[in-house]
Amino acid sequence: MPKLTNISGRDAVKAFLKFGYRHVHTSGDHAILQKPNAPSLSIPLHKEVA
C-alpha cells in the first residue's frame, strides 16, 4: 500500500466539503465541519496535516 502524502488543512476542508460536509464555524485555528448522520470533524488549519 502506498504512503499517503501530507496535505494542508485548507485542502482537507475542501475535500470534505465535496463529500457533503458543511463548514459550521472556525474555532481558533480549527475548522469545524458537520454532516447529517456523521460525526463532526475538527480539522486544524495548519500548513501540513499528517
C-alpha positions in Angstrom: 0.0 0.0 0.0 1.5 3.4 -1.0 2.1 6.0 1.7 -0.3 8.9 1.9 1.1 12.4 1.4 0.6 15.3 3.8 -1.8 18.0 2.7 -2.7 21.4 4.1 -5.6 21.8 6.5 -7.4 24.0 4.0 -7.1 21.4 1.3 -8.5 18.8 3.7 -11.5 21.1 4.4 -12.1 21.4 0.6 -12.0 17.7 0.2 -14.6 17.1 3.0 -16.9 19.8 1.6 -17.0 17.9 -1.7 -18.2 14.8 0.3 -21.2 16.7 1.8 -19.8 18.2 4.9 -20.6 21.9 5.7 -18.3 24.4 7.4 -20.1 25.3 10.6 -17.6 27.7 12.2 -13.9 28.2 12.9 -12.7 27.9 16.4 -9.1 29.3 16.8 -7.2 27.6 14.1 -9.5 24.6 13.6 -12.4 24.3 11.1 -15.5 22.6 12.5 -17.4 20.6 9.8 -20.7 18.8 10.2 -22.8 16.4 8.1 -26.1 14.8 9.0 -25.8 11.2 10.4 -22.0 11.5 10.5 -19.5 12.6 13.2 -18.5 16.2 13.5 -14.9 16.9 12.3 -12.4 19.4 13.7 -9.6 20.0 11.2 -6.5 22.1 12.1 -5.8 24.8 9.6 -2.1 24.2 9.6 0.3 24.2 6.7 0.6 20.4 6.9 -1.8 17.8 8.3 -0.3 14.3 8.6 
